[in-house]
Amino acid sequence: MVLREQKKIDIAIIGAGPSGSLAGRQASVNNSDLSIAIFEEHKQVGSPTHCSGLIALEGLLNLGVNRNIIQKKIMVNEIKRARFVAPNGNSFQIDRKNDSLVVLNRKSLDQYLAMSSERAGASIYTNHHVKEINFDRNKWKLLIRQGKNTKKIFCDILISAEGSKARLAHSVGLYRPNQNWLFPAIQYEMKGLVDFEPDCSELFFGNNVAPGFFGWFIPLNEESARIGIAVSPVHSGKTRLYLEKFLHKHSVIKMRTKKAKPVNSYGGFVPASGPVKKTFLEQFMLVGDAAGQSKATTGGGVNIGGYCGRLAGKYASKIISKDFTPLQGCREYQKQWKSCFEPELSIMKYLRRAISYLPDNVWNDLIRIAKTTQIDNSMKSTDIDLHGSGLLRYALQPKVITKGLKLTPQVCLSFFRGFLI
């Protein structure tokens, strides 16, 4: 699709990930007469992949993704159990039989959402890199590079779904997610694995595995899985080294990978900064990872960011239709998404601060306590995407407090160390 120089459109969206595509779809559904353009810097929507692909099925359904489409075109595997493994090998498990997790082909999800946005009326421009944005005379001006060519585009409403680096939002005066809490990550998709349970995902904790975060093992089928780690930024130069060590020296994983081979490799950053304080300006809204609409505990943000993208699209269309003034509409967007998600996201942010710098002996004790106090019963009914308050309620139970008293000084030390970064 060719975009004309100096073209003026109603709504421009930066980024064709789930948040951006859902914003475009919602705005188009609300008002089919709008001109809506989504600019994706890569040549193909969904590439490169930066995601483990483990997501709550219910959240996807709430975004309007058809169950049959999920099962036939997007889902790779269904996960019924999650196991949490301490540095010493002890573990506890949570069963999710009535609230399943699904493993996705993330590229297929992104492309499906982009196509659904196009069908609703939005236009998607791949290989269009937004270099600069400026607000002038009640319009946003975008300087866009396509190959060797540069174009100027004007719009009434701008929605940024540019990701956690949020370079453009930062350039016009908004705070972006704390870059010290973007954890470098690397993941292999491996084939030929043995001795694992294909319906059970696993998280591995410990400073020898993944200092600051955790390692993961996410089955795709009976012989394949995604195996990855994320580490605190101070270890960013050793991310691949930690993954190789996890694959070949961890007592559990090395037995599974003896004859396995990597078929794909993915790299990126896990956003763990928590929600951004202000996510709007005049005729401008931030969505997705750029707004900190992701879970700092795990880095997942497709469902929450997607929901917020829909909200942004809704209010963008209402502004164009003059149901709100531009400032009122953008402010209302922030009010709505923060009332829905900020309390939970903030709890998860503080939990991430508290656990990122724990020594291994504390991880061993925490997982032992979680198992003996039956955390699985407490968390079975907790919304997977909004688990912060569930974890907090569990931690405040008298039996948990009693067993965890001796750990309090070290947890507090980790918490305060995290806040200094």
C-alpha positions as CSV (number, residue, x, y, z in Angstrom):
1,M,0.0,0.0,0.0
2,V,1.3,3.4,-1.0
3,L,1.1,6.3,1.4
4,R,1.1,9.8,-0.1
5,E,3.4,12.5,1.1
6,Q,1.7,15.1,3.3
7,K,-1.3,12.9,3.7
8,K,-3.7,13.9,6.6
9,I,-5.4,11.1,8.4
10,D,-7.8,10.9,11.4
11,I,-5.9,8.4,13.6
12,A,-2.3,7.3,13.3
13,I,-1.0,4.3,15.3
14,I,2.7,3.5,15.8
15,G,3.2,-0.3,16.0
16,A,1.2,-3.2,14.7
17,G,1.6,-5.4,17.8
18,P,-1.5,-6.6,19.6
19,S,-2.1,-3.2,21.4
20,G,-1.7,-1.2,18.2
21,S,-3.8,-3.5,16.0
22,L,-6.6,-3.7,18.6
23,A,-6.6,0.1,18.9
24,G,-7.0,0.4,15.1
25,R,-9.7,-2.3,15.0
26,Q,-11.8,-0.7,17.8
27,A,-11.6,2.8,16.3
28,S,-12.7,1.4,13.0
29,V,-15.6,-0.6,14.5
30,N,-16.8,2.5,16.3
31,N,-16.7,4.7,13.2
32,S,-16.2,3.1,9.8
33,D,-15.8,6.5,8.1
34,L,-12.5,7.3,9.9
35,S,-9.1,7.2,8.1
36,I,-6.8,5.1,10.3
37,A,-3.2,4.1,9.6
38,I,-1.0,1.7,11.5
39,F,2.7,2.1,10.9
40,E,4.9,-1.0,11.5
41,E,8.6,-0.6,11.3
42,H,9.4,-4.2,10.3
43,K,8.8,-5.7,6.9
44,Q,6.3,-8.2,8.3
45,V,3.8,-8.0,11.1
46,G,4.8,-10.3,14.0
47,S,8.5,-10.5,13.0
48,P,10.9,-10.7,14.8
49,T,9.3,-12.6,17.6
50,H,10.2,-11.6,21.2
51,C,7.7,-13.6,23.3
52,S,7.5,-16.9,25.0
53,G,3.9,-17.2,23.9
54,L,2.4,-18.4,27.2
55,I,-0.9,-16.6,27.8
56,A,-4.2,-16.9,29.6
57,L,-6.9,-18.3,27.2
58,E,-9.7,-16.3,28.9
59,G,-7.8,-13.0,28.3
60,L,-7.6,-13.7,24.6
61,L,-11.3,-14.5,24.4
62,N,-12.0,-11.2,26.2
63,L,-10.1,-9.4,23.5
64,G,-12.5,-10.7,20.9
65,V,-10.3,-13.4,19.4
66,N,-12.6,-16.3,18.3
67,R,-12.0,-19.6,20.1
68,N,-12.0,-21.6,16.9
69,I,-9.4,-19.3,15.4
70,I,-7.2,-19.7,18.5
71,Q,-7.5,-23.5,18.4
72,K,-6.9,-23.9,14.7
73,K,-4.5,-21.1,13.7
74,I,-2.8,-19.6,16.8
75,M,-2.6,-22.1,19.6
76,V,0.4,-24.5,19.7
77,N,-0.2,-26.2,23.0
78,E,-2.4,-26.1,26.1
79,I,-0.9,-25.9,29.6
80,K,-2.7,-27.3,32.6
81,R,-0.1,-27.0,35.3
82,A,2.7,-24.6,36.3
83,R,5.7,-25.7,38.4
84,F,8.0,-23.4,40.3
85,V,11.5,-24.8,40.9
86,A,13.9,-23.5,43.6
87,P,17.7,-23.4,43.2
88,N,18.0,-26.6,45.3
89,G,15.6,-28.5,43.1
90,N,12.5,-28.4,45.4
91,S,9.3,-27.2,43.8
92,F,5.6,-26.6,44.1
93,Q,2.9,-26.9,41.5
94,I,-0.3,-25.0,40.7
95,D,-3.0,-26.8,38.6
96,R,-5.1,-24.7,36.3
97,K,-7.5,-27.3,34.9
98,N,-10.5,-25.0,34.6
99,D,-8.5,-21.8,33.6
100,S,-6.1,-22.9,31.0
101,L,-2.9,-21.3,29.7
102,V,-2.2,-21.6,26.0
103,V,1.1,-21.5,24.2
104,L,0.8,-19.4,21.0
105,N,2.5,-18.9,17.8
106,R,2.9,-15.2,18.5
107,K,3.6,-14.3,14.9
108,S,0.2,-15.9,13.9
109,L,-1.6,-13.9,16.7
110,D,-0.1,-10.6,15.7
111,Q,-0.9,-11.2,12.0
112,Y,-4.5,-12.3,12.8
113,L,-5.1,-9.1,14.9
114,A,-3.5,-7.0,12.2
115,M,-5.8,-8.6,9.5
116,S,-8.9,-8.1,11.7
117,S,-7.9,-4.5,12.0
118,E,-7.6,-4.2,8.3
119,R,-11.0,-5.9,7.7
120,A,-12.6,-3.4,10.1
121,G,-11.2,-0.5,8.0
122,A,-7.7,0.4,9.2
123,S,-4.7,0.5,6.8
124,I,-1.4,-1.2,7.8
125,Y,1.9,0.1,6.4
126,T,4.8,-2.3,7.0
127,N,8.4,-1.2,6.6
128,H,7.4,2.3,7.8
129,H,9.6,3.5,10.6
130,V,8.4,6.6,12.5
131,K,11.5,8.6,13.1
132,E,10.1,11.8,14.7
133,I,6.8,13.1,16.0
134,N,5.9,16.8,16.7
135,F,2.7,18.5,17.7
136,D,2.0,21.6,15.7
137,R,-1.2,23.6,15.0
138,N,-3.5,21.0,16.6
139,K,-2.1,18.2,14.5
140,W,0.6,15.6,15.0
141,K,3.3,15.5,12.4
142,L,5.0,12.2,11.8
143,L,8.3,11.9,9.9
144,I,8.3,8.4,8.5
145,R,11.1,6.5,6.7
146,Q,10.3,3.8,4.2
147,G,13.5,2.4,2.9
148,K,15.5,5.3,1.5
149,N,12.5,7.6,1.3
150,T,11.1,9.9,4.1
151,K,7.6,11.2,4.3
152,K,5.6,13.6,6.4
153,I,2.2,12.5,7.6
154,F,-0.3,14.5,9.7
155,C,-3.0,13.2,12.0
156,D,-5.6,14.4,14.4
157,I,-5.0,11.7,17.0
158,L,-1.8,9.7,17.6
159,I,-1.6,6.4,19.5
160,S,1.8,5.1,20.3
161,A,2.2,1.3,20.7
162,E,5.9,1.5,20.0
163,G,7.1,-0.8,22.8
164,S,8.9,-0.5,26.1
165,K,11.8,1.7,24.8
166,A,9.1,4.4,24.1
167,R,11.6,6.6,22.3
168,L,9.0,8.8,20.6
169,A,6.9,9.3,23.6
170,H,10.0,10.3,25.6
171,S,11.0,12.7,22.8
172,V,7.8,14.8,23.4
173,G,8.0,15.0,27.1
174,L,6.3,11.9,28.5
175,Y,8.0,9.6,31.0
176,R,8.8,6.2,29.6
177,P,9.1,2.8,31.4
178,N,12.1,2.7,33.7
179,Q,14.8,1.4,31.3
180,N,16.7,-0.1,34.3
181,W,13.8,-2.6,34.6
182,L,13.9,-3.9,31.0
183,F,15.5,-7.4,31.4
184,P,17.5,-8.8,28.5
185,A,16.2,-12.2,27.5
186,I,17.0,-15.0,25.1
187,Q,15.0,-18.1,24.2
188,Y,15.6,-21.2,22.1
189,E,12.9,-23.3,20.5
190,M,14.3,-26.8,20.8
191,K,13.4,-30.1,19.2
192,G,14.3,-33.7,20.3
193,L,13.7,-33.1,24.1
194,V,13.0,-36.0,26.4
195,D,11.6,-36.7,29.9
196,F,9.2,-33.8,30.4
197,E,5.5,-33.3,30.8
198,P,4.0,-31.6,27.7
199,D,1.1,-30.0,29.7
200,C,3.3,-28.5,32.4
201,S,5.2,-25.2,32.1
202,E,8.1,-24.6,34.5
203,L,9.9,-21.6,36.0
204,F,13.4,-22.0,37.4
205,F,14.7,-19.5,40.0
206,G,18.2,-18.9,41.2
207,N,21.2,-16.7,40.6
208,N,23.1,-19.4,38.7
209,V,20.1,-19.8,36.4
210,A,18.9,-16.3,35.7
211,P,20.0,-13.6,38.2
212,G,17.3,-11.0,38.7
213,F,14.5,-13.0,36.9
214,F,14.0,-16.6,36.1
215,G,14.4,-19.3,33.5
216,W,11.4,-21.0,31.7
217,F,10.6,-24.3,30.0
218,I,7.4,-24.1,28.0
219,P,6.4,-27.3,26.1
220,L,5.1,-27.1,22.5
221,N,4.4,-30.8,22.1
222,E,5.8,-34.1,23.3
223,E,9.3,-33.4,22.0
224,S,9.7,-29.6,21.6
225,A,9.7,-26.7,24.0
226,R,10.7,-23.0,24.3
227,I,13.5,-22.7,26.8
228,G,14.7,-19.3,27.8
229,I,16.0,-16.9,30.5
230,A,15.9,-13.2,31.3
231,V,18.5,-11.6,33.6
232,S,18.9,-8.2,35.3
233,P,20.4,-5.5,33.1
234,V,23.8,-5.7,34.9
235,H,24.2,-9.1,33.4
236,S,23.1,-8.1,29.9
237,G,26.5,-9.1,28.3
238,K,26.2,-12.6,29.6
239,T,22.6,-13.4,28.7
240,R,23.4,-16.1,26.1
241,L,26.1,-17.5,28.4
242,Y,23.5,-18.0,31.1
243,L,21.1,-19.7,28.7
244,E,23.8,-22.1,27.5
245,K,24.7,-22.9,31.1
246,F,21.0,-23.5,31.9
247,L,20.7,-25.9,29.0
248,H,23.8,-27.9,29.6
249,K,24.5,-27.7,33.3
250,H,21.2,-27.5,35.2
251,S,20.5,-30.8,36.8
252,V,17.0,-31.1,35.3
253,I,17.3,-29.3,32.0
254,K,20.6,-31.0,30.9
255,M,18.9,-34.4,31.0
256,R,16.2,-33.2,28.6
257,T,18.5,-31.5,26.1
258,K,21.1,-34.3,25.6
259,K,20.0,-35.0,22.0
260,A,18.0,-31.8,21.4
261,K,18.8,-29.2,18.8
262,P,17.7,-25.5,18.7
263,V,15.5,-24.8,15.6
264,N,14.9,-21.1,16.4
265,S,16.4,-18.4,18.6
266,Y,14.7,-15.3,19.9
267,G,16.1,-12.3,21.8
268,G,14.6,-9.2,23.3
269,F,13.7,-7.5,26.6
270,V,11.2,-8.4,29.3
271,P,9.4,-5.3,30.5
272,A,9.3,-5.3,34.3
273,S,9.1,-1.6,35.2
274,G,5.4,-1.3,36.1
275,P,2.8,1.3,34.9
276,V,3.9,4.7,33.6
277,K,2.5,7.6,35.6
278,K,1.2,9.7,32.6
279,T,0.1,8.1,29.4
280,F,-1.5,10.9,27.4
281,L,-0.9,14.4,26.0
282,E,-3.1,16.6,23.8
283,Q,-4.4,14.2,21.1
284,F,-1.9,11.5,22.1
285,M,-2.2,8.2,23.9
286,L,0.3,5.6,25.0
287,V,-0.7,1.9,25.0
288,G,0.9,-1.5,25.7
289,D,4.5,-1.9,26.8
290,A,5.1,1.8,26.1
291,A,2.7,2.6,28.9
292,G,3.9,-0.1,31.2
293,Q,0.8,-2.1,30.7
294,S,2.5,-5.4,31.4
295,K,3.1,-7.6,34.4
296,A,6.4,-6.9,36.1
297,T,6.4,-10.3,37.8
298,T,6.4,-12.2,34.4
299,G,6.7,-9.6,31.7
300,G,3.5,-10.7,30.0
301,G,1.3,-7.9,28.6
302,V,-0.6,-9.1,25.5
303,N,-4.0,-9.3,27.3
304,I,-3.8,-6.2,29.4
305,G,-2.1,-4.2,26.7
306,G,-4.6,-5.4,24.2
307,Y,-7.5,-4.3,26.4
308,C,-5.9,-0.9,26.8
309,G,-5.4,-0.7,23.1
310,R,-9.1,-1.2,22.6
311,L,-9.8,1.6,25.1
312,A,-7.5,4.0,23.3
313,G,-9.2,3.2,20.0
314,K,-12.6,3.8,21.5
315,Y,-11.7,7.2,22.9
316,A,-9.8,8.2,19.7
317,S,-12.9,7.6,17.7
318,K,-15.0,9.4,20.2
319,I,-12.7,12.5,20.0
320,I,-13.0,12.5,16.2
321,S,-16.8,12.3,16.5
322,K,-16.6,15.2,19.0
323,D,-18.1,13.2,21.8
324,F,-15.1,14.5,23.8
325,T,-12.7,17.3,23.4
326,P,-9.2,15.9,22.6
327,L,-7.9,16.5,26.1
328,Q,-11.0,15.1,27.8
329,G,-10.9,12.0,25.7
330,C,-7.3,11.3,26.3
331,R,-7.6,11.9,30.0
332,E,-10.6,9.6,30.1
333,Y,-8.6,6.9,28.4
334,Q,-6.0,7.1,31.2
335,K,-8.6,7.2,33.9
336,Q,-10.3,4.1,32.6
337,W,-7.3,1.9,32.1
338,K,-5.7,2.9,35.4
339,S,-8.9,2.2,37.3
340,C,-9.0,-1.3,35.7
341,F,-5.3,-2.3,36.0
342,E,-3.0,0.1,37.8
343,P,-3.6,-1.3,41.3
344,E,-2.7,-4.8,40.2
345,L,0.2,-3.7,38.0
346,S,1.6,-1.7,40.9
347,I,1.5,-4.6,43.3
348,M,3.3,-6.7,40.7
349,K,5.9,-3.9,40.3
350,Y,6.6,-3.9,44.0
351,L,6.7,-7.7,44.1
352,R,9.3,-7.6,41.3
353,R,11.4,-5.1,43.3
354,A,11.2,-7.4,46.3
355,I,12.3,-10.6,44.6
356,S,14.8,-9.6,41.9
357,Y,17.8,-9.5,44.2
358,L,17.0,-12.4,46.6
359,P,19.9,-14.8,47.3
360,D,19.4,-18.5,46.5
361,N,18.9,-19.6,50.1
362,V,15.9,-17.3,50.4
363,W,14.4,-18.7,47.1
364,N,14.8,-22.2,48.6
365,D,13.0,-21.1,51.7
366,L,10.2,-19.2,49.9
367,I,9.4,-22.2,47.6
368,R,9.5,-24.6,50.6
369,I,7.1,-22.3,52.5
370,A,4.8,-21.9,49.4
371,K,4.6,-25.7,49.2
372,T,4.0,-26.4,52.9
373,T,1.4,-23.6,53.2
374,Q,-0.5,-24.9,50.1
375,I,-0.1,-21.9,47.8
376,D,-1.7,-23.9,45.1
377,N,-5.1,-23.8,46.9
378,S,-4.8,-20.0,47.3
379,M,-3.9,-19.3,43.7
380,K,-6.1,-21.8,41.8
381,S,-8.9,-19.3,41.5
382,T,-6.8,-16.2,40.9
383,D,-7.0,-14.5,37.6
384,I,-3.8,-15.3,35.8
385,D,-3.5,-11.8,34.3
386,L,-4.3,-10.1,37.6
387,H,-2.4,-12.2,40.1
388,G,-0.8,-9.5,42.2
389,S,-3.5,-9.1,44.7
390,G,-3.8,-12.9,45.0
391,L,-0.2,-13.3,45.8
392,L,-0.5,-10.4,48.4
393,R,-3.5,-12.1,50.1
394,Y,-1.6,-15.3,50.2
395,A,1.5,-13.7,51.7
396,L,-0.6,-12.0,54.4
397,Q,-2.1,-15.2,55.8
398,P,-1.0,-15.7,59.4
399,K,0.5,-19.2,58.7
400,V,2.6,-17.7,55.9
401,I,3.8,-14.7,57.9
402,T,4.8,-17.0,60.8
403,K,6.9,-19.2,58.6
404,G,8.4,-16.3,56.6
405,L,9.4,-14.1,59.5
406,K,13.0,-15.0,59.4
407,L,13.2,-14.1,55.7
408,T,11.8,-10.6,56.2
409,P,15.2,-8.8,56.5
410,Q,16.5,-10.3,53.3
411,V,13.3,-9.7,51.4
412,C,13.3,-6.0,52.6
413,L,16.9,-5.6,51.6
414,S,16.2,-6.9,48.1
415,F,13.1,-4.6,47.9
416,F,15.1,-1.5,48.9
417,R,18.0,-2.4,46.6
418,G,15.4,-2.7,43.8
419,F,14.0,0.7,44.5
420,L,17.5,2.3,44.2
421,I,17.7,1.2,40.6
